C-alpha cells in the first residue's frame, strides 16, 4: 500500500497548486475539496497542512473554516525554500517503486523457470539440479555469436532456459539469438554443467 503523505508534503503540494493557478488568488478552498484531491489522509492532517500555509501567510482561515488564497508569491517562495522535501519524497517513492518492480520481476522469473522445467520432457531428469546463472564477461569468444553457431549444448551439456539482458528476460532463447557482453545465461544440466559452461563461455577470444 502506498505510504500516506505527511502534512508538510501536502502543504508543499497545495502551495505548488496555488503557484500553478489551480487555486487562484482570493479563491476559497474547502477542506472537502482538498480531501477529494487524492491525498487520502485524515482531516487532522489536512488541518495541520493548512495551518502551516497560514503561518506562511499563503492562505487565511476564517472562523467558518473557509480557506482563502492570499498570496501566490509567498506560495512560490515557500515551494522554492522547501523543494528539497518534495525531491526527497519523490526519490523515496521512485526507490520503493523500483524495489517493488524488481521483486515482481524476480518472482515472475522464478515462476517461468519452474513452469519451463515442469513442462519440458527434456528437463524432467534434471529437476534435482537448480538453474545456474553465468555472466558473459568482456572479451569472451561467444560475444557476437549465436547460440546455434556455438553448438552450445554439444560443447557444455547445458540447456539454456532463459537469457537475462539488463531488465529483459528471454525465455528459451532460440539458436539464432546473438550473445552479448554482460548477458546472463540461465541454464540447467548435470552436476558438472556449471563448471563446463563457465569455462566454455568465458575463455577469451584468441588474439592475433
C-alpha positions as CSV (number, residue, x, y, z in Angstrom):
1,X,0.0,0.0,0.0
2,X,1.3,3.4,-0.9
3,X,2.5,5.4,2.1
4,X,0.2,8.3,3.0
5,X,1.7,11.8,2.5
6,X,2.7,13.8,5.6
7,X,1.2,17.2,6.3
8,X,4.4,19.0,5.3
9,X,4.3,17.3,1.9
10,X,0.7,18.1,1.4
11,X,1.3,21.8,2.4
12,X,4.1,21.9,-0.3
13,X,1.8,20.3,-2.8
14,X,-1.0,22.8,-2.1
15,X,1.4,25.7,-2.4
16,X,2.6,24.3,-5.8
17,X,-1.0,24.2,-7.0
18,X,-1.5,27.8,-5.9
19,X,1.6,28.8,-7.9
20,X,0.3,26.9,-11.0
21,X,-3.1,28.7,-10.7
22,X,-5.1,25.6,-9.8
23,X,-6.2,27.6,-6.7
24,X,-6.4,31.3,-7.9
25,X,-5.6,34.3,-5.8
26,X,-8.5,35.1,-3.4
27,X,-10.3,31.9,-4.2
28,X,-11.8,29.7,-1.5
29,X,-10.6,26.2,-0.9
30,X,-12.8,23.9,1.2
31,X,-11.4,21.1,3.3
32,X,-13.7,18.8,1.4
33,X,-12.1,19.6,-1.9
34,X,-8.6,19.0,-0.6
35,X,-9.6,15.6,0.8
36,X,-11.1,14.8,-2.6
37,X,-7.8,15.6,-4.3
38,X,-6.5,12.1,-3.6
39,X,-4.4,13.0,-0.6
40,X,-6.2,10.1,1.3
41,X,-5.4,11.5,4.7
42,X,-7.3,12.4,7.8
43,X,-9.0,15.8,8.3
44,X,-6.4,16.5,11.1
45,X,-3.5,16.1,8.6
46,X,-5.2,18.5,6.2
47,X,-5.8,20.9,9.1
48,X,-2.1,20.8,10.0
49,X,-1.1,21.4,6.4
50,X,-3.4,24.4,6.1
51,X,-2.1,25.7,9.4
52,X,1.4,25.6,8.0
53,X,0.4,27.6,5.0
54,X,-1.5,30.1,7.2
55,X,1.7,30.6,9.2
56,X,3.5,31.5,5.9
57,X,0.7,34.0,5.0
58,X,-0.1,32.0,1.9
59,X,-3.7,31.4,3.0
60,X,-6.1,32.6,5.6
61,X,-8.6,30.6,7.6
62,X,-11.9,32.1,8.7
63,X,-13.9,31.2,11.8
64,X,-16.1,29.2,9.4
65,X,-13.0,27.3,8.4
66,X,-13.0,28.7,4.9
67,X,-9.6,28.7,3.4
68,X,-8.8,31.7,1.2
69,X,-5.7,32.0,-1.0
70,X,-3.8,35.2,0.0
71,X,-0.5,35.2,-2.0
72,X,0.8,33.2,-4.9
73,X,4.1,35.0,-4.5
74,X,4.6,33.7,-1.0
75,X,3.4,30.3,-2.2
76,X,6.2,30.4,-4.8
77,X,8.8,31.4,-2.2
78,X,7.6,28.6,0.1
79,X,7.9,26.0,-2.7
80,X,11.4,27.2,-3.6
81,X,12.6,27.1,0.0
82,X,11.2,23.7,0.7
83,X,11.6,22.0,-2.7
84,X,14.1,19.6,-1.2
85,X,11.3,18.0,0.7
86,X,9.4,17.3,-2.4
87,X,12.6,16.0,-4.1
88,X,13.3,13.6,-1.2
89,X,9.8,12.3,-1.2
90,X,9.9,11.8,-4.9
91,X,13.2,9.9,-4.7
92,X,11.8,7.7,-1.9
93,X,8.7,6.9,-3.9
94,X,10.8,6.1,-7.0
95,X,13.1,3.8,-5.0
96,X,10.1,2.0,-3.4
97,X,8.6,1.5,-6.9
98,X,11.9,0.2,-8.4
99,X,12.3,-2.2,-5.5
100,X,8.8,-3.5,-5.9
101,X,9.2,-3.9,-9.7
102,X,12.5,-5.8,-9.1
103,X,10.7,-8.1,-6.6
104,X,7.9,-8.7,-9.1
105,X,10.4,-9.4,-11.9
106,X,12.3,-11.9,-9.8
107,X,9.1,-13.6,-8.8
108,X,7.9,-13.8,-12.4
109,X,11.3,-15.1,-13.5
110,X,11.3,-17.9,-10.8
111,X,7.7,-18.9,-11.8
112,X,8.6,-19.0,-15.5
113,X,11.7,-21.2,-14.8
114,X,9.6,-23.5,-12.7
115,X,6.9,-23.7,-15.5
116,X,9.5,-24.5,-18.1
117,X,11.1,-27.2,-16.1
118,X,7.7,-28.7,-15.3
119,X,6.5,-28.6,-19.0
120,X,9.7,-29.8,-20.8
121,X,10.1,-33.5,-21.1
122,X,13.8,-32.9,-21.8
123,X,14.2,-31.4,-18.4
124,X,12.3,-33.9,-16.3
125,X,15.5,-35.8,-15.3
126,X,17.3,-32.5,-14.4
127,X,15.0,-31.5,-11.6
128,X,17.5,-32.2,-8.8
129,X,19.8,-29.6,-10.3
130,X,19.0,-25.9,-9.7
131,X,19.3,-23.4,-12.6
132,X,22.6,-21.5,-12.5
133,X,23.4,-18.1,-13.8
134,X,26.6,-17.4,-15.8
135,X,27.5,-13.9,-16.9
136,X,29.3,-13.4,-20.2
137,X,32.4,-11.5,-19.5
138,X,34.2,-8.9,-21.6
139,X,36.3,-10.4,-24.4
140,X,34.6,-13.7,-24.2
141,X,34.8,-15.6,-27.6
142,X,31.0,-16.1,-27.5
143,X,30.2,-12.3,-27.8
144,X,28.6,-11.6,-31.2
145,X,27.9,-15.3,-32.0
146,X,24.6,-17.1,-32.0
147,X,23.8,-19.9,-29.6
148,X,23.4,-22.2,-32.6
149,X,26.8,-21.4,-34.1
150,X,28.4,-22.1,-30.8
151,X,26.9,-25.6,-30.6
152,X,26.2,-24.7,-27.0
153,X,24.6,-27.9,-25.8
154,X,27.1,-30.1,-27.6
155,X,30.0,-28.2,-26.0
156,X,28.7,-27.8,-22.5
157,X,25.8,-30.2,-21.9
158,X,23.9,-27.1,-20.7
159,X,20.3,-26.4,-21.7
160,X,19.7,-22.7,-21.8
161,X,16.3,-22.0,-20.3
162,X,16.5,-18.2,-20.2
163,X,18.7,-15.2,-21.0
164,X,18.8,-12.0,-18.9
165,X,19.8,-8.8,-20.7
166,X,19.5,-5.9,-18.4
167,X,15.9,-5.9,-17.2
168,X,14.7,-8.0,-20.2
169,X,14.3,-11.8,-19.9
170,X,14.1,-14.1,-22.9
171,X,12.6,-17.5,-22.1
172,X,14.0,-20.4,-24.0
173,X,16.2,-18.3,-26.4
174,X,16.5,-19.9,-29.9
175,X,19.6,-20.8,-31.8
176,X,19.6,-17.5,-33.7
177,X,19.9,-15.4,-30.6
178,X,23.2,-13.4,-30.7
179,X,25.0,-13.3,-27.3
180,X,26.3,-10.0,-25.9
181,X,28.8,-8.9,-23.3
182,X,27.1,-8.9,-19.8
183,X,24.3,-11.2,-20.9
184,X,23.4,-13.6,-18.1
185,X,22.7,-17.2,-19.2
186,X,20.4,-19.3,-17.0
187,X,21.0,-23.0,-17.7
188,X,20.4,-26.4,-16.2
189,X,22.3,-29.6,-16.6
190,X,24.2,-32.3,-14.7
191,X,26.4,-31.5,-11.7
192,X,29.4,-30.7,-13.9
193,X,27.5,-28.4,-16.3
194,X,28.2,-25.2,-14.4
195,X,31.9,-25.7,-14.5
196,X,32.0,-26.7,-18.2
197,X,29.7,-23.9,-19.2
198,X,31.7,-21.2,-17.3
199,X,34.9,-22.5,-18.8
200,X,33.4,-22.5,-22.3
201,X,31.8,-19.1,-22.2
202,X,34.5,-17.1,-20.6
203,X,37.6,-18.3,-22.3
204,X,39.0,-15.3,-24.1
205,X,38.9,-14.8,-27.9
206,X,42.3,-15.6,-29.2
207,X,44.4,-12.6,-30.2
208,X,46.3,-12.5,-33.5
